Amino acid sequence: MTHSRILLSPPHMSGREQHYIQEAFETNWIAPLGPNVDAFEREVADYVGTRGAAALSSGTAAIHVALQLLGVGSGDVVFCSSMTFIASANPIVYQGAAPVFIDSEPESWNMSPAALERAFAEAKAEQRLPKAVIVVNLYGQSAKMNELTEICGRYGVPVVEDAAESLGTTYEGRPSGTFGRFGIFSFNGNKIITTSGGGMLVSDDPEALNRARFLATQARDAAPHYQHSVIGHNYRMSNLLAGVGRAQLEVLDSRVDARRAVFGRYQEALGREEGLRFMPELAGTRSNRWLTTLTFQGEGAAAKVHGVLNRLAEENIEARPLWKPLHLQPVFAGVKFYPHSDGVCVSEELFESGLCLPSGSSMSQSEQERVIEVVRRTLNESAGSLPSLRSV
Ligand SMILES: *Cc1c(COP(=O)(O)O)cnc(C)c1O
């Protein structure tokens, strides 16, 4: 029997995207930049409540420019969450700086304030404070921003909030992405809203954002000829894609509601399965529940992850393990890492015992029932003894 494929997090268009694209075609404002870019920047800034925003070609580009604005360069150190997509940390290396990875804590799965505190104490003793700290909000869940920004503030080190996965989330009522000196969002195809590819840098510092736009357009000095005094990038968003983004932003709140409803149905159907726990929601926050994620508890957890992922794949359903922590990535072998506490490495435990279920906002109830049925059936079989993901 062939079922149609269920994807992890496919794009979900509103229908209004064509309107903005049409407008761009009619005015021949295909490039460069243009009114959709200006409007999209203003609309995102208004939505999250920052003084401004700069539309860029990707979330990765936004992190890269943020680090450049903070003066991160060769020989510098940057602290970064370990449990994340590699795009969070790659720009550290682009700038010739050295990453140091910080573990997660169990309540949010995000950066552990205790581990960060130890990393700072050691860095201070070695007189090698980081130039910046990149705090990631996983799967729509805000990190413990009060604790983390307090620690960073005490050491005078700026925060870049990687909110690529948490647009639409709030922490104590305040929009995710607005807690650091800079925040970044991604509009990659799998995110909660998409421009097919794109990103946004947000900040309360309009001058820094102007500098970001300058750096993102090849750092052209104000001269009639082409003159350059620093090295820049080709990182701006196109006017067509910004049009897609404007239409997507109009439906962001309903996309958050839809993803939360997907989570709610999974929890309702599977929440009583023994040894299965959904990602908690940090007190005082409202997650966009970008992806529904869960962990298995106890002995056979890794085998259960494998069993469920294999069975879902057989049924033409896309699911994934949780992010493999960056301190375990071959490319970052030997990089310094601070665990949550002595002998407790939360990110490794999560990686070995957890997975992401299909969570698209356009997912139908019957599609979701198919996923639930496969998970339930697999759990009720003996999962067998499969190798853990770490050895892969
Ligand atoms: C998607 C993502 C990024 C990168 O965004 P792109 O737009 O794909 O470059 C960065 N960090 C996290 C946590 C992400 O999930």
The ligand as an SDF file (V2000), in Angstrom:
LIG
                    3D

 15 15  0  0  0  0  0  0  0  0999 V2000
   17.4170   27.1010   10.2100 C   0  0  0  0  0  0  0  0  0  0  0  0
   18.3390   27.4950   11.2830 C   0  0  0  0  0  0  0  0  0  0  0  0
   19.3890   28.3890   11.0720 C   0  0  0  0  0  0  0  0  0  0  0  0
   19.8180   28.8700    9.7240 C   0  0  0  0  0  0  0  0  0  0  0  0
   18.8700   29.4910    8.9600 O   0  0  0  0  0  0  0  0  0  0  0  0
   19.0340   29.4850    7.3650 P   0  0  0  0  0  0  0  0  0  0  0  0
   18.0140   30.4860    6.9510 O   0  0  0  0  0  0  0  0  0  0  0  0
   18.7120   28.1030    6.9030 O   0  0  0  0  0  0  0  0  0  0  0  0
   20.4140   29.8960    7.0470 O   0  0  0  0  0  0  0  0  0  0  0  0
   20.1570   28.7840   12.1490 C   0  0  0  0  0  0  0  0  0  0  0  0
   19.9270   28.3200   13.3710 N   0  0  0  0  0  0  0  0  0  0  0  0
   18.9490   27.4390   13.6290 C   0  0  0  0  0  0  0  0  0  0  0  0
   18.7480   26.9750   15.0260 C   0  0  0  0  0  0  0  0  0  0  0  0
   18.1340   26.9700   12.5950 C   0  0  0  0  0  0  0  0  0  0  0  0
   17.2010   26.0660   12.8370 O   0  0  0  0  0  0  0  0  0  0  0  0
  1  2  1  0
  2  3  1  0
  2 14  2  0
  3  4  1  0
  3 10  2  0
  4  5  1  0
  5  6  1  0
  6  7  2  0
  6  8  1  0
  6  9  1  0
 10 11  1  0
 11 12  2  0
 12 13  1  0
 12 14  1  0
 14 15  1  0
M  END
$$$$
